[in-house]
Amino acid sequence: MNAPVSWYERRVLPYLLDFACGLSPFTRRRQAVVPFAQGRVLEIGVGTGLNLPHYKRDRVQVLVGIDPAEQMHPFARRRAVRAQLPLELRTLAAERLPFDAQSFDTVVCTYTLCSVTSPAAVLAEIRRVMRPQGKLLFAEHGLAPDPAVVKWQRAIEPTWAKLVGNCHLTRDVPKLLGEAGFRVSMQTGYITRPKALAFNLWGEATAA
């Protein structure tokens, strides 16, 4: 049984995440990956639908968006209507997906691995539902390469996670992708400041 949603999670967090994750540095990362989605598409952690304006309608046959935070769904529905996308929105966690194996051509995952309960389980499920020639398109933030920045990430992470929907700052995204059996082509860098919140990784992954 899911834990009750607090007033903060219901009334404040959707607007906070929509604003923060919609800032231009993050929008540019979305623009770098989302337009390449094609065929049958699954978006993990659709949230408030910030990716939806960046899909190419003529490339997408089916778009399924999942997110366990139902309070985010009204935002996503409005964006889907404006983008004229046939979004099927479902209230699901990504650790266990109710989809057949090899049923999606593209999986899109942006700023989501930081907040899921088990990123390893999520990536295993993504690989299971991806077709053999399919792609995972991702834009994430995570563990910085600089020890001084990592020190700050570790210091603020416990408080940050409580305030920002279980968002973790120190998840090692390349390691997680490699351990899940993906071959990765990506770019990395600090996209804004402060650096503790700004180390990003974006690109595509295929089954190794």
C-alpha positions as CSV (number, residue, x, y, z in Angstrom):
1,M,0.0,0.0,0.0
2,N,1.4,3.4,-0.9
3,A,2.2,5.9,1.8
4,P,-0.3,8.8,2.2
5,V,0.7,11.9,0.1
6,S,1.4,14.9,2.4
7,W,0.0,18.4,1.9
8,Y,3.5,19.5,0.8
9,E,3.8,16.7,-1.8
10,R,0.3,17.4,-3.1
11,R,0.2,21.2,-3.1
12,V,3.7,22.5,-3.2
13,L,6.1,19.9,-4.7
14,P,4.5,19.7,-8.2
15,Y,4.8,23.5,-8.7
16,L,8.4,23.5,-7.2
17,L,9.5,20.7,-9.5
18,D,7.7,22.1,-12.5
19,F,9.5,25.4,-12.0
20,A,13.0,24.1,-11.2
21,C,13.1,21.3,-13.8
22,G,11.7,23.7,-16.4
23,L,14.6,26.1,-16.1
24,S,16.5,26.7,-19.4
25,P,19.6,24.7,-18.6
26,F,17.5,21.6,-18.1
27,T,15.2,22.4,-21.0
28,R,18.3,22.4,-23.3
29,R,19.2,18.9,-22.1
30,R,15.7,17.7,-22.8
31,Q,15.9,19.2,-26.3
32,A,19.1,17.3,-26.9
33,V,17.5,13.9,-26.4
34,V,13.7,13.8,-26.5
35,P,13.2,14.7,-30.2
36,F,15.0,11.4,-31.2
37,A,12.2,9.3,-29.6
38,Q,10.4,7.2,-32.2
39,G,7.9,4.4,-32.7
40,R,6.4,3.0,-29.5
41,V,7.7,5.2,-26.7
42,L,7.7,4.8,-23.0
43,E,8.5,7.7,-20.8
44,I,9.7,6.8,-17.2
45,G,8.8,9.5,-14.6
46,V,6.8,11.7,-16.9
47,G,6.2,14.1,-13.9
48,T,4.5,17.4,-15.0
49,G,5.1,16.6,-18.7
50,L,8.1,18.9,-19.3
51,N,9.4,16.6,-22.0
52,L,6.1,16.6,-24.0
53,P,6.7,19.8,-26.1
54,H,10.0,18.3,-27.4
55,Y,8.6,15.1,-29.0
56,K,8.3,15.0,-32.8
57,R,4.6,14.1,-33.4
58,D,5.3,12.5,-36.7
59,R,7.9,10.1,-35.2
60,V,5.8,8.9,-32.3
61,Q,3.2,6.2,-32.9
62,V,2.4,5.4,-29.2
63,L,3.4,7.4,-26.1
64,V,3.0,5.9,-22.7
65,G,4.0,8.0,-19.7
66,I,4.2,6.6,-16.2
67,D,4.7,8.3,-12.8
68,P,3.6,7.2,-9.4
69,A,2.9,10.8,-8.3
70,E,-0.7,11.2,-9.4
71,Q,-0.7,14.8,-8.3
72,M,1.7,15.6,-11.2
73,H,-0.7,14.2,-13.8
74,P,-2.9,17.2,-14.4
75,F,0.1,19.2,-15.5
76,A,1.2,16.4,-17.9
77,R,-2.3,16.1,-19.4
78,R,-2.5,19.8,-20.2
79,R,0.9,19.7,-21.8
80,A,-0.1,16.7,-23.9
81,V,-3.1,18.5,-25.2
82,R,-1.1,21.5,-26.1
83,A,1.5,19.3,-27.8
84,Q,-1.2,17.3,-29.6
85,L,0.3,14.1,-28.4
86,P,-1.6,10.9,-27.8
87,L,-0.4,10.4,-24.3
88,E,-1.5,7.3,-22.3
89,L,-0.8,8.4,-18.7
90,R,-0.5,5.7,-16.0
91,T,0.1,5.8,-12.2
92,L,2.9,3.4,-11.9
93,A,6.3,3.0,-10.3
94,A,9.1,2.0,-12.7
95,E,10.6,-0.8,-10.6
96,R,8.0,-3.2,-11.9
97,L,6.4,-2.5,-15.3
98,P,3.3,-4.2,-16.5
99,F,4.4,-4.3,-20.1
100,D,5.5,-7.2,-22.2
101,A,9.2,-7.8,-22.9
102,Q,10.5,-6.0,-26.0
103,S,7.4,-3.9,-26.4
104,F,8.9,-0.4,-26.9
105,D,11.2,1.1,-29.5
106,T,12.3,4.0,-27.3
107,V,12.4,4.6,-23.6
108,V,12.8,8.2,-22.3
109,C,14.1,8.9,-18.8
110,T,14.9,12.4,-17.7
111,Y,15.7,13.6,-14.2
112,T,14.1,10.5,-12.8
113,L,16.9,8.0,-11.8
114,C,17.8,10.4,-9.0
115,S,14.5,9.9,-7.2
116,V,13.4,6.3,-7.8
117,T,13.6,3.8,-5.0
118,S,15.9,1.4,-6.9
119,P,17.6,2.7,-10.0
120,A,19.1,-0.8,-10.7
121,A,15.6,-2.3,-10.7
122,V,14.3,0.5,-13.0
123,L,17.1,0.1,-15.5
124,A,16.6,-3.7,-15.5
125,E,12.9,-3.2,-16.3
126,I,13.8,-0.6,-19.0
127,R,16.1,-3.1,-20.7
128,R,13.5,-5.8,-20.5
129,V,10.8,-3.8,-22.2
130,M,13.1,-2.3,-24.9
131,R,13.3,-3.9,-28.2
132,P,16.7,-5.4,-29.2
133,Q,17.5,-2.4,-31.5
134,G,15.8,0.1,-29.2
135,K,17.2,3.1,-27.4
136,L,17.1,4.6,-23.9
137,L,17.3,8.4,-24.2
138,F,18.3,10.0,-21.0
139,A,19.2,13.3,-19.3
140,E,20.1,13.0,-15.6
141,H,22.1,14.6,-12.9
142,G,24.3,12.7,-10.5
143,L,27.6,12.2,-8.8
144,A,30.1,14.8,-9.8
145,P,33.7,14.0,-11.0
146,D,35.3,16.5,-8.6
147,P,36.0,15.4,-5.0
148,A,35.3,18.9,-3.6
149,V,31.9,19.0,-5.3
150,V,31.1,15.4,-4.1
151,K,31.8,16.5,-0.6
152,W,29.1,19.1,-0.9
153,Q,26.7,16.7,-2.6
154,R,27.0,14.2,0.2
155,A,26.6,16.9,2.9
156,I,23.3,18.4,1.5
157,E,21.8,15.2,0.0
158,P,19.8,14.0,3.1
159,T,18.0,17.4,3.5
160,W,17.7,17.8,-0.3
161,A,16.1,14.4,-0.7
162,K,13.4,15.2,1.9
163,L,12.6,18.6,0.3
164,V,12.7,17.6,-3.4
165,G,10.8,14.3,-3.8
166,N,13.5,11.8,-2.8
167,C,16.0,13.4,-5.2
168,H,19.5,12.1,-4.6
169,L,22.6,14.0,-5.8
170,T,25.2,11.2,-5.6
171,R,23.9,8.5,-7.9
172,D,26.6,7.3,-10.3
173,V,24.6,7.2,-13.5
174,P,27.3,5.8,-15.8
175,K,28.0,3.0,-13.4
176,L,24.4,2.2,-13.0
177,L,23.9,2.1,-16.8
178,G,26.9,-0.1,-17.2
179,E,25.9,-2.6,-14.5
180,A,22.4,-2.8,-16.1
181,G,24.0,-4.0,-19.4
182,F,23.8,-0.8,-21.5
183,R,26.3,0.6,-24.0
184,V,26.3,4.4,-23.5
185,S,27.0,7.4,-25.7
186,M,26.7,10.6,-23.7
187,Q,27.9,14.1,-22.9
188,T,28.5,15.4,-19.4
189,G,29.1,18.7,-17.7
190,Y,28.1,21.3,-15.1
191,I,25.1,23.0,-16.7
192,T,24.5,25.7,-14.1
193,R,25.4,26.6,-10.5
194,P,25.8,25.6,-7.8
195,K,27.9,22.8,-9.0
196,A,26.6,20.4,-6.3
197,L,23.2,20.5,-8.1
198,A,24.4,20.8,-11.6
199,F,26.5,17.9,-12.9
200,N,24.5,16.5,-15.8
201,L,24.8,13.5,-18.1
202,W,22.7,13.2,-21.3
203,G,22.7,10.9,-24.3
204,E,21.5,7.5,-25.4
205,A,22.0,3.9,-24.3
206,T,21.5,0.6,-26.1
207,A,21.7,-3.0,-25.0
208,A,25.3,-4.1,-24.9
